[in-house]
Amino acid sequence: MRICVAIQHNRLFQFNLLKIIYFKEFITLRNLTHHNNFSSKMTLCIFLFLGVFFNLHGQTVTLTMEGIRLDKGVVAFGVYRNQKQFDEDKPELKKVFAKKNLKSGKLMVQIQLTPGMYGIALLDDENNDRKMNYNMIGMPKEGFGFSNYNSSGLSKPNFSDFDFEVKPGENKVNIKMRYIL
């Protein structure tokens, strides 16, 4: 996430225009202060701090994984921001969770993400080796799943098939596990 702050001022160093660019939203405050005094500067500092804190603060995302067949091993997943990261298998974030809270094939975990677009690819790593294992003909031996996407074919999905938006407030993502063997 990038935030650019641009301040234009005159020779007396009075603030005339303040623009905060946050993604595609623009907030413009004209003539924020006419006098160069301590209270005006303090107001500006508080405004900037609160704006940055509330906009960049991570949001809780609750992941519900369903259809996990065994309680051995771990679930490992990668959090991607775009198709390029997914194609290159370079997730922005990697997480691994033990299955100790697995109940009837269902596991719920929470992670923190800043607002934006994401996609999650999940591996049920039954042998705990942190990679997908395949049989002799190339079929996955372990389970996999994608955020809010029910995988039914044998081909790898596009990022747009399983992406979701994290917004301020409550965020829930469902992942249905798929086992081929």
HELIX and SHEET records of a PDB file:
HELIX    1   1 PHE A   38  LEU A   56  1                                  19    
HELIX    2   2 GLN A   83  ASP A   87  1                                   5    
HELIX    3   3 PHE A  159  PHE A  162  1                                   4    
SHEET    1   A 3 ILE A   3  HIS A   9  0                                        
SHEET    2   A 3 PHE A  15  TYR A  22 -1                                        
SHEET    3   A 3 GLU A  25  ARG A  30 -1                                        
SHEET    1   B 3 LYS A 106  LEU A 113  0                                        
SHEET    2   B 3 GLN A  59  GLU A  66 -1                                        
SHEET    3   B 3 ASN A 171  LYS A 176  1                                        
SHEET    1   C 4 LEU A  93  ALA A  98  0                                        
SHEET    2   C 4 VAL A  74  TYR A  80 -1                                        
SHEET    3   C 4 GLY A 116  ASP A 125 -1                                        
SHEET    4   C 4 GLY A 143  PHE A 146 -1                                        
SHEET    1   D 4 LEU A  93  ALA A  98  0                                        
SHEET    2   D 4 VAL A  74  TYR A  80 -1                                        
SHEET    3   D 4 GLY A 116  ASP A 125 -1                                        
SHEET    4   D 4 ASP A 163  VAL A 166 -1                                        
END                                                                             
